[in-house]
Amino acid sequence: MNFYAHCHLARLDGADAAFALGSMLPDFAGMSGARLVRVDHQEVALGVTHHHVVDGIFHAAPTFVRLCQESSVRLDAAGVRWGTGRAVAHIGVELLLDGYLLDDGQADALYLRALDEGEDAAEHLHWSVVEADTRFRRLCRRLHELGANPDHGSPEVVSDRLHRALAPRPRLAIEDRDSAAVRAEMDRLHDDVRRAAPTLMAEVHEGLEAHPKRPFGVDLRRGIGDDSCSLRENGSGSPSRSES
């Protein structure tokens, strides 16, 4: 699940701006090119935990699995490399779902407040490299300037974002010969995601309702026991997921 969708779900759990920022923070860590080591802010730390719980539920949701599988099959048939096709299908579904939720716009105000929170919250974040602090602050400002724009989830923009996201990874990067196939698949997947989104989100809501750590403002706070949340490295330079 991508960061705007995380904010959308945090809003449904009654999140304030700090919690919502935390719910997006693992994604922002990757975008800042660093590993988040520790969070010394209780509400932000709760949001980080919310992120990992949501990701575990989302990635196991039957509708998400089906969308990824169907897209991967089509990309295989179009001759796209195996690794690239699976990465494009997985990330493409997530980015297109963000577009669907951005059209709804219910989380827009919280999303922008959460990005505003980034400057103050940065004082409580500990990174694997010193430069990440500046990158994170700059990222929050840039995303706030871009705003909550539904066009970010259009097939054309999603295709461009996939190219940029996968370019640093040679085994997953979209080769020039595959660009047209990826762009055509985003057109097809865009419609599939929009048809499936209500069912997919219902599956995620159901999983959250049944999760033993809900409500997050009570049980997770009790479970943390202090103001910090330590994150383990998963080998990919991003926070680990307790569910995976």
ZABALO-316371 format. One record per residue (C-alpha): residue number from 1; residue in three letters; z, x, y. Coordinates in nm, 2 decimals. Layout:
<sites>
    i   aa      up    east   north
  NUM  ALA       Z       X       Y
...
</sites>
This chain:
<sites>
    i   aa      up    east   north
    1  MET    0.00    0.00    0.00
    2  ASN   -0.09    0.13    0.34
    3  PHE    0.15    0.16    0.64
    4  TYR    0.07   -0.16    0.82
    5  ALA    0.12   -0.37    0.51
    6  HIS    0.45   -0.19    0.46
    7  CYS    0.55   -0.30    0.81
    8  HIS    0.44   -0.65    0.73
    9  LEU    0.67   -0.67    0.43
   10  ALA    0.95   -0.51    0.61
   11  ARG    0.93   -0.78    0.88
   12  LEU    0.97   -1.04    0.61
   13  ASP    1.30   -0.87    0.51
   14  GLY    1.43   -0.90    0.86
   15  ALA    1.36   -0.54    0.97
   16  ASP    1.44   -0.40    1.31
   17  ALA    1.21   -0.14    1.46
   18  ALA    1.40    0.16    1.30
   19  PHE    1.38    0.00    0.95
   20  ALA    1.01   -0.08    1.00
   21  LEU    0.94    0.27    1.10
   22  GLY    1.11    0.39    0.79
   23  SER    0.90    0.16    0.58
   24  MET    0.59    0.34    0.71
   25  LEU    0.74    0.69    0.72
   26  PRO    0.63    0.82    0.38
   27  ASP    0.27    0.75    0.48
   28  PHE    0.32    0.91    0.82
   29  ALA    0.46    1.22    0.65
   30  GLY    0.13    1.26    0.46
   31  MET   -0.07    1.20    0.77
   32  SER    0.15    1.47    0.95
   33  GLY    0.07    1.72    0.67
   34  ALA    0.43    1.79    0.57
   35  ARG    0.70    1.69    0.34
   36  LEU    0.99    1.48    0.47
   37  VAL    1.31    1.65    0.34
   38  ARG    1.59    1.43    0.49
   39  VAL    1.65    1.13    0.71
   40  ASP    1.97    1.12    0.91
   41  HIS    1.94    0.77    1.04
   42  GLN    2.07    0.48    0.83
   43  GLU    1.82    0.21    0.92
   44  VAL    1.52    0.45    0.90
   45  ALA    1.65    0.57    0.56
   46  LEU    1.67    0.21    0.44
   47  GLY    1.32    0.15    0.54
   48  VAL    1.21    0.46    0.34
   49  THR    1.38    0.31    0.04
   50  HIS    1.20   -0.02    0.10
   51  HIS    0.87    0.17    0.11
   52  HIS    0.92    0.32   -0.24
   53  VAL    1.04   -0.01   -0.39
   54  VAL    0.74   -0.19   -0.24
   55  ASP    0.49    0.07   -0.36
   56  GLY    0.63    0.05   -0.72
   57  ILE    0.58   -0.33   -0.72
   58  PHE    0.25   -0.32   -0.55
   59  HIS    0.08   -0.06   -0.77
   60  ALA    0.19   -0.26   -1.08
   61  ALA    0.08   -0.60   -0.94
   62  PRO   -0.19   -0.74   -1.18
   63  THR   -0.42   -0.83   -0.89
   64  PHE   -0.41   -0.48   -0.74
   65  VAL   -0.48   -0.33   -1.08
   66  ARG   -0.77   -0.57   -1.14
   67  LEU   -0.93   -0.50   -0.80
   68  CYS   -0.91   -0.12   -0.85
   69  GLN   -1.05   -0.14   -1.20
   70  GLU   -1.34   -0.36   -1.10
   71  SER   -1.43   -0.14   -0.80
   72  SER   -1.41    0.17   -1.02
   73  VAL   -1.65    0.03   -1.27
   74  ARG   -1.90   -0.05   -1.00
   75  LEU   -1.87    0.29   -0.85
   76  ASP   -1.92    0.45   -1.19
   77  ALA   -2.23    0.24   -1.24
   78  ALA   -2.36    0.37   -0.90
   79  GLY   -2.32    0.73   -1.01
   80  VAL   -2.01    0.82   -0.80
   81  ARG   -1.80    1.10   -0.95
   82  TRP   -1.51    0.98   -1.17
   83  GLY   -1.22    1.11   -0.95
   84  THR   -1.39    1.01   -0.63
   85  GLY   -1.46    0.66   -0.75
   86  ARG   -1.10    0.60   -0.86
   87  ALA   -0.96    0.74   -0.53
   88  VAL   -1.21    0.53   -0.33
   89  ALA   -1.12    0.21   -0.52
   90  HIS   -0.74    0.26   -0.49
   91  ILE   -0.73    0.36   -0.13
   92  GLY   -1.01    0.12   -0.03
   93  VAL   -0.81   -0.18   -0.16
   94  GLU   -0.51   -0.07    0.04
   95  LEU   -0.70   -0.02    0.36
   96  LEU   -0.89   -0.34    0.33
   97  LEU   -0.57   -0.53    0.26
   98  ASP   -0.43   -0.38    0.59
   99  GLY   -0.74   -0.54    0.76
  100  TYR   -0.66   -0.88    0.61
  101  LEU   -0.30   -0.86    0.73
  102  LEU   -0.41   -0.73    1.08
  103  ASP   -0.62   -1.05    1.11
  104  ASP   -0.31   -1.25    1.06
  105  GLY   -0.12   -1.04    1.32
  106  GLN    0.23   -1.15    1.24
  107  ALA    0.36   -0.80    1.22
  108  ASP    0.18   -0.66    1.53
  109  ALA    0.48   -0.67    1.76
  110  LEU    0.72   -0.51    1.51
  111  TYR    0.46   -0.25    1.43
  112  LEU    0.42   -0.14    1.79
  113  ARG    0.80   -0.14    1.84
  114  ALA    0.84    0.07    1.53
  115  LEU    0.59    0.33    1.67
  116  ASP    0.79    0.33    1.99
  117  GLU    1.10    0.41    1.79
  118  GLY    0.93    0.72    1.66
  119  GLU    1.03    0.94    1.95
  120  ASP    1.40    0.87    1.92
  121  ALA    1.40    0.86    1.54
  122  ALA    1.23    1.20    1.53
  123  GLU    1.56    1.36    1.62
  124  HIS    1.69    1.25    1.29
  125  LEU    1.40    1.36    1.07
  126  HIS    1.40    1.69    0.88
  127  TRP    1.06    1.83    0.77
  128  SER    0.94    2.10    0.54
  129  VAL    0.77    2.27    0.83
  130  VAL    0.87    2.29    1.19
  131  GLU    0.52    2.19    1.32
  132  ALA    0.56    1.85    1.16
  133  ASP    0.79    1.73    1.43
  134  THR    0.52    1.76    1.69
  135  ARG    0.26    1.62    1.46
  136  PHE    0.47    1.32    1.38
  137  ARG    0.55    1.24    1.75
  138  ARG    0.18    1.28    1.84
  139  LEU    0.08    1.05    1.55
  140  CYS    0.31    0.77    1.66
  141  ARG    0.18    0.79    2.01
  142  ARG   -0.18    0.79    1.89
  143  LEU   -0.13    0.49    1.66
  144  HIS    0.04    0.30    1.94
  145  GLU   -0.25    0.37    2.17
  146  LEU   -0.49    0.24    1.90
  147  GLY   -0.28   -0.07    1.87
  148  ALA   -0.29   -0.33    1.59
  149  ASN   -0.67   -0.37    1.58
  150  PRO   -0.82   -0.58    1.30
  151  ASP   -1.14   -0.37    1.32
  152  HIS   -0.94   -0.09    1.15
  153  GLY   -0.99   -0.28    0.83
  154  SER   -1.36   -0.34    0.86
  155  PRO   -1.58   -0.20    0.57
  156  GLU   -1.75    0.04    0.81
  157  VAL   -1.42    0.18    0.95
  158  VAL   -1.26    0.19    0.60
  159  SER   -1.56    0.39    0.47
  160  ASP   -1.52    0.64    0.76
  161  ARG   -1.14    0.67    0.69
  162  LEU   -1.20    0.73    0.32
  163  HIS   -1.44    1.02    0.41
  164  ARG   -1.18    1.18    0.63
  165  ALA   -0.88    1.12    0.39
  166  LEU   -1.06    1.26    0.09
  167  ALA   -1.25    1.55    0.25
  168  PRO   -0.97    1.81    0.21
  169  ARG   -0.96    1.75   -0.16
  170  PRO   -1.27    1.89   -0.33
  171  ARG   -1.23    1.70   -0.65
  172  LEU   -1.20    1.37   -0.47
  173  ALA   -1.42    1.42   -0.16
  174  ILE   -1.71    1.18   -0.11
  175  GLU   -2.03    1.38   -0.15
  176  ASP   -2.32    1.31    0.07
  177  ARG   -2.52    1.16   -0.22
  178  ASP   -2.24    0.91   -0.28
  179  SER   -2.19    0.79    0.08
  180  ALA   -2.43    0.50    0.06
  181  ALA   -2.27    0.38   -0.27
  182  VAL   -1.92    0.40   -0.12
  183  ARG   -2.03    0.21    0.19
  184  ALA   -2.19   -0.06   -0.02
  185  GLU   -1.88   -0.09   -0.23
  186  MET   -1.66   -0.14    0.07
  187  ASP   -1.88   -0.43    0.17
  188  ARG   -1.83   -0.59   -0.17
  189  LEU   -1.46   -0.49   -0.20
  190  HIS   -1.39   -0.63    0.15
  191  ASP   -1.48   -0.98    0.03
  192  ASP   -1.30   -0.94   -0.31
  193  VAL   -0.98   -0.82   -0.13
  194  ARG   -0.98   -1.12    0.11
  195  ARG   -1.02   -1.37   -0.17
  196  ALA   -0.75   -1.20   -0.38
  197  ALA   -0.50   -1.12   -0.09
  198  PRO   -0.29   -1.44   -0.11
  199  THR   -0.24   -1.39   -0.48
  200  LEU   -0.17   -1.02   -0.45
  201  MET    0.08   -1.07   -0.17
  202  ALA    0.25   -1.35   -0.37
  203  GLU    0.29   -1.11   -0.66
  204  VAL    0.45   -0.85   -0.44
  205  HIS    0.68   -1.11   -0.28
  206  GLU    0.79   -1.23   -0.63
  207  GLY    0.86   -0.87   -0.73
  208  LEU    1.07   -0.81   -0.42
  209  GLU    1.26   -1.13   -0.47
  210  ALA    1.35   -1.02   -0.82
  211  HIS    1.43   -0.66   -0.74
  212  PRO    1.80   -0.56   -0.80
  213  LYS    1.83   -0.38   -0.47
  214  ARG    1.75   -0.68   -0.26
  215  PRO    1.87   -0.77    0.01
  216  PHE    1.80   -0.43    0.15
  217  GLY    2.04   -0.46    0.44
  218  VAL    2.34   -0.50    0.20
  219  ASP    2.28   -0.35   -0.14
  220  LEU    2.08   -0.04   -0.03
  221  ARG    2.32    0.04    0.25
  222  ARG    2.60    0.03    0.00
  223  GLY    2.41    0.24   -0.24
  224  ILE    2.33    0.52    0.01
  225  GLY    2.69    0.55    0.11
  226  ASP    2.63    0.76    0.43
  227  ASP    2.38    0.80    0.71
  228  SER    2.13    1.02    0.52
  229  CYS    1.85    0.97    0.27
  230  SER    1.73    1.28    0.08
  231  LEU    1.38    1.28   -0.05
  232  ARG    1.24    1.48   -0.34
  233  GLU    0.91    1.65   -0.35
  234  ASN    0.66    1.51   -0.60
  235  GLY    0.43    1.81   -0.60
  236  SER    0.18    1.66   -0.37
  237  GLY    0.35    1.74   -0.04
  238  SER    0.48    1.39    0.00
  239  PRO    0.80    1.21   -0.08
  240  SER    0.86    1.12   -0.44
  241  ARG    0.85    0.76   -0.56
  242  SER    1.15    0.66   -0.77
  243  GLU    0.93    0.40   -0.95
  244  SER    0.66    0.64   -1.06
</sites>
